[in-house]
Amino acid sequence: MKQLVITSKRSFSVNEEPASEIGTDSDEIKVKIARAIISSSDLSNFNSGEKIIPCRSAIAYISESNNDSHKKGQKLFLSPYFMADGKKLTRGVDVSGCLQDFCIVKEEAIRILPEGLTEDRAMFIEDVALAMTAYGNLGVEKTEYLLIFGASALGAILAQIAIYYQAIPIIIDDNDSLLKKAQDCGVYYTINSKKESISEMVREITGGALATHAAWDCDVSSEPGRLKFAHIRRGSNLALIGFDITGNRLVADVAPLLKYELNLVGINNGRKEIDSAINMLVNEAVMVDEYIGESATFDKAQKFFEKLLEKAGGFKHYISI
């Protein structure tokens, strides 16, 4: 078995171990990793030198299983989330991730992918799950306005979920190219924060009613404090969302939370919504093709991670194994 381990700041080493075999437990499965999916938490660990095998999730194939219902070669999504000794753990954060050729996992961690769900689209399962979790926690109702800071894949997915449930999203970013991609995904209202006044545009779009909810994609937004609260109603619900839990980008004036009685929640996983996310993707309720990024082979991972640290751009990238 071949693994890539972060050994120091911005440095990988190859670790080779004897091939592992599944035990007698019926819920143990050996999978062959095809795509190790890269998230912001992986890039953060690589940048800081956190000693771990990165990549939270993967597209993989069954290699061995004690379960007769499984067939060798079945395509699956390897979820980041699983339980061990009563603890909720995340792959690539709490324990070794998916940047390896084979790994042995429990039944609860896999989802056999339906026919018709391509590997490209399946890479977004966790993003959709996190966005659904955020939407539920915000408590957005039909016809209410939701401000979304960050026109990344995650931001665009959250906006599409809002549209699906008949709310009205407004995406805010300073990148015209990313805003155009959000528009191509069906998001009608977008604001370029470099060229337009956020407060004025929100008042115009909402007819002066202001927004009742707001979310920041903290993985891509360099200014989570830029929301000035003038265009948010008193008592509104706010969410900080993303996979990078280091908090390196999170600097904001929290005094308005008290002044305007705002409710703030942080969301860094979609643990409970994986199955719902698969259904959303199968039914094409969300569009993600605009956000398929780049890939590299296992032996090129070092330079690829270095490149992504400079500009991952809110897209979905992966290592092909």
VOGU-3710 file (C-alpha; in Angstrom, 3 decimals, decimal comma):
1> mkqlvitskr> 0,000/0,000/0,000  1,322/3,402/-1,020  0,462/6,593/0,875  1,389/10,262/0,730  2,009/11,697/4,185  2,507/15,346/5,105  5,790/15,295/7,021  6,578/18,995/7,359  5,444/22,398/6,114  4,521/22,064/2,406
11> sfsvneepas> 6,206/18,685/2,105  5,026/15,139/1,331  6,819/11,839/1,719  5,832/8,500/0,216  5,059/5,799/2,757  4,862/2,167/1,604  3,396/-0,528/3,800  2,583/-4,210/3,279  -0,837/-4,788/1,765  -3,544/-4,945/4,437
21> eigtdsdeik> -6,293/-7,537/4,404  -9,824/-7,189/5,676  -10,700/-8,953/8,901  -13,562/-11,296/9,586  -15,970/-8,477/10,465  -18,764/-8,377/7,917  -18,683/-4,580/7,801  -15,020/-4,248/6,765  -14,343/-3,309/3,140  -11,107/-2,829/1,230
31> vkiaraiiss> -11,395/-0,094/-1,375  -9,180/1,031/-4,245  -8,956/4,824/-4,322  -9,492/6,330/-7,777  -9,773/10,035/-6,939  -8,572/11,580/-3,682  -10,645/14,765/-3,398  -8,847/17,877/-2,154  -10,538/20,305/0,241  -9,426/23,492/1,942
41> sdlsnfnsge> -8,693/21,583/5,153  -6,195/19,434/3,239  -4,453/22,499/1,827  -4,369/24,062/5,282  -2,740/20,932/6,749  -0,222/20,831/3,891  0,645/24,490/4,399  1,106/24,125/8,165  2,911/20,776/8,107  0,268/18,826/10,025
51> kiipcrsaia> 1,553/15,233/10,014  -1,313/13,333/8,403  -2,426/11,632/5,195  -4,688/14,306/3,645  -7,877/14,229/1,546  -11,156/13,930/3,426  -13,106/11,998/0,816  -12,639/9,968/-2,351  -14,191/8,215/-5,293  -13,219/4,571/-4,960
61> yisesnndsh> -14,028/1,018/-6,028  -14,645/-2,095/-3,942  -11,622/-4,374/-3,919  -12,631/-6,877/-1,209  -15,688/-7,261/1,006  -17,195/-9,799/3,385  -20,649/-8,566/2,428  -22,176/-10,731/-0,316  -24,273/-7,804/-1,535  -21,126/-6,001/-2,650
71> kkgqklflsp> -19,486/-6,678/-5,974  -15,833/-6,169/-6,758  -15,415/-3,021/-8,822  -18,555/-1,262/-7,558  -18,072/2,499/-7,652  -18,558/4,328/-4,368  -18,148/7,584/-2,517  -15,902/7,292/0,538  -17,372/9,683/3,086  -15,155/11,735/5,395
81> yfmadgkklt> -17,396/10,905/8,333  -17,475/7,813/10,535  -17,760/6,712/14,149  -15,044/5,007/16,206  -15,201/4,240/19,931  -18,276/6,446/20,206  -16,533/9,472/18,673  -17,446/11,341/15,504  -14,326/11,432/13,355  -13,409/13,057/10,048
91> rgvdvsgclq> -10,977/11,496/7,618  -7,974/13,682/6,800  -8,578/15,748/9,935  -8,758/13,397/12,925  -7,342/10,294/11,230  -5,578/9,346/8,002  -7,230/10,554/4,817  -7,625/9,163/1,321  -4,364/10,070/-0,407  -3,356/6,410/-0,713
101> dfcivkeeai> -3,966/3,627/-3,211  -5,937/1,276/-0,917  -7,585/1,564/2,475  -9,818/-0,540/4,702  -13,014/1,124/5,909  -16,278/0,276/7,627  -19,593/-0,139/5,831  -20,972/3,094/7,312  -18,332/5,138/5,483  -19,256/4,124/1,936
111> rilpeglted> -22,105/5,033/-0,372  -22,503/2,934/-3,523  -22,989/5,473/-6,303  -26,133/5,227/-8,409  -25,919/4,663/-12,139  -25,805/7,972/-13,923  -23,900/9,856/-11,229  -20,525/10,550/-12,796  -17,274/10,673/-10,862  -17,007/14,377/-11,683
121> ramfiedval> -20,363/15,195/-10,085  -19,897/12,751/-7,202  -16,863/14,752/-6,055  -19,283/17,458/-4,836  -21,272/15,226/-2,474  -19,731/16,664/0,689  -20,142/20,250/-0,550  -23,834/19,674/-1,232  -24,209/18,005/2,178  -22,558/20,926/3,967
131> amtaygnlgv> -24,666/23,449/2,030  -27,852/21,562/2,939  -26,784/21,544/6,591  -26,140/25,287/6,463  -29,472/25,997/4,794  -31,328/23,985/7,430  -29,528/25,699/10,288  -30,232/29,151/8,887  -33,953/28,416/8,831  -34,581/30,181/5,531
141> ekteyllifg> -38,254/30,273/4,518  -39,860/30,606/1,085  -39,405/34,043/-0,545  -36,858/35,140/2,083  -33,540/36,628/0,977  -30,227/34,877/1,667  -26,921/36,727/1,208  -24,019/34,442/0,302  -20,469/35,800/0,505  -18,235/33,810/-1,850
151> asalgailaq> -19,019/32,647/-5,397  -17,160/29,365/-4,940  -18,586/25,939/-5,695  -19,916/25,818/-2,124  -21,478/29,267/-2,382  -23,118/28,477/-5,716  -24,441/25,155/-4,394  -25,939/26,881/-1,336  -27,605/29,406/-3,655  -29,083/26,637/-5,808
161> iaiyyqaipi> -30,444/24,874/-2,713  -32,093/28,153/-1,713  -33,680/28,389/-5,170  -34,800/24,751/-4,938  -36,670/25,598/-1,730  -38,062/28,814/-3,265  -35,939/31,290/-1,337  -34,016/34,128/-3,023  -30,205/33,998/-2,891  -27,896/36,933/-3,559
171> iiddndsllk> -24,247/35,993/-4,162  -21,560/38,564/-3,348  -17,977/38,319/-4,596  -15,322/40,500/-6,218  -14,594/38,086/-9,086  -16,649/38,632/-12,249  -15,697/35,228/-13,654  -16,986/33,375/-10,592  -20,122/35,505/-10,467  -20,780/34,610/-14,116
181> kaqdcgvyyt> -20,493/30,910/-13,250  -23,051/31,378/-10,467  -25,368/33,080/-12,961  -24,908/30,158/-15,360  -26,094/27,903/-12,504  -29,342/29,852/-12,289  -28,484/32,445/-9,634  -30,283/35,614/-10,731  -28,937/38,152/-8,224  -25,180/38,702/-7,948
191> inskkesise> -23,181/41,661/-6,629  -19,561/42,537/-7,406  -18,329/44,023/-4,128  -15,492/45,891/-5,859  -17,726/47,634/-8,347  -21,013/48,029/-6,483  -22,207/49,089/-3,049  -23,432/45,983/-1,262  -25,866/47,951/0,933  -27,347/49,884/-1,974
201> mvreitggal> -27,707/46,808/-4,168  -29,281/44,716/-1,392  -31,792/47,478/-0,659  -32,617/47,734/-4,352  -33,013/43,960/-4,824  -35,093/43,473/-1,672  -37,195/46,591/-2,181  -35,780/47,994/1,054  -36,814/44,947/3,063  -33,165/43,866/3,587
211> athaawdcdv> -32,018/40,271/3,974  -33,014/37,949/6,790  -30,121/35,503/6,450  -26,451/35,562/5,433  -23,655/33,017/4,967  -19,919/33,306/4,373  -17,878/30,643/2,612  -14,872/31,118/4,882  -12,643/28,905/2,732  -12,542/31,494/-0,039
221> ssepgrlkfa> -13,652/34,778/1,521  -10,634/36,769/2,706  -12,859/39,327/4,433  -15,558/37,626/6,515  -15,877/40,906/8,416  -16,830/42,910/5,366  -20,544/42,389/6,043  -21,495/45,724/7,620  -24,894/44,555/8,903  -26,660/47,648/7,501
231> hirrgsnlal> -28,404/45,424/4,962  -29,299/42,665/7,437  -32,466/42,799/9,503  -32,331/42,840/13,284  -32,543/39,275/14,614  -31,177/37,732/11,389  -29,452/34,347/11,207  -25,813/34,253/10,049  -23,611/31,245/9,217  -19,879/30,786/8,793
241> igfditgnrl> -19,410/27,738/6,553  -16,383/25,856/5,263  -14,081/22,883/5,752  -10,968/24,701/7,004  -11,318/24,770/10,789  -7,983/26,515/11,446  -9,705/29,910/11,372  -6,744/31,623/9,705  -9,045/33,851/7,634  -11,617/34,639/10,297
251> vadvapllky> -11,326/38,208/11,488  -14,514/40,168/12,115  -16,065/42,787/14,387  -18,554/40,812/16,461  -20,033/43,799/18,335  -22,993/44,070/15,891  -24,041/40,539/16,855  -25,094/41,934/20,217  -26,301/45,329/18,996  -28,593/43,890/16,323
261> elnlvginng> -29,429/40,629/18,145  -27,967/38,487/15,357  -27,714/34,703/15,588  -24,399/33,197/14,441  -23,655/29,523/13,758  -20,510/27,816/12,460  -20,848/24,802/10,154  -17,846/22,724/9,040  -19,417/19,416/7,975  -22,404/17,808/6,286
271> rkeidsainm> -22,360/14,605/8,288  -26,136/14,097/8,394  -26,898/15,055/4,789  -24,674/12,758/2,679  -27,551/10,616/1,389  -29,724/13,658/0,661  -26,804/15,251/-1,168  -26,456/12,209/-3,432  -30,161/12,430/-4,270  -29,838/16,132/-5,099
281> lvneavmvde> -26,971/15,396/-7,489  -28,666/12,387/-9,091  -31,800/14,451/-9,708  -29,690/17,351/-11,017  -31,258/19,739/-8,526  -27,855/21,449/-8,354  -25,419/22,175/-11,161  -21,727/21,644/-10,406  -20,015/21,106/-13,758  -18,847/24,739/-13,828
291> yigesatfdk> -16,718/24,056/-10,750  -14,778/20,945/-11,786  -11,161/21,919/-11,293  -7,832/20,360/-12,147  -6,224/17,043/-11,329  -2,765/15,564/-10,973  -1,315/12,087/-10,669  -0,051/10,638/-7,396  3,592/11,358/-8,255  2,820/15,023/-9,047
301> aqkffeklle> 0,911/15,720/-5,822  3,695/17,795/-4,219  3,791/20,438/-6,947  0,024/20,301/-7,400  -0,655/21,088/-3,731  1,896/23,921/-3,899  0,056/25,328/-6,922  -3,339/25,091/-5,238  -2,045/26,963/-2,183  -1,491/29,944/-4,435
311> kaggfkhyis> -4,973/29,812/-5,940  -7,425/26,955/-5,479  -10,159/29,326/-6,642  -13,178/27,656/-5,049  -13,098/24,741/-7,505  -13,051/20,976/-6,893  -9,586/19,479/-7,483  -8,348/15,923/-7,036  -5,436/13,499/-7,188  -5,857/10,609/-9,612
321> i> -4,513/7,326/-8,220
//
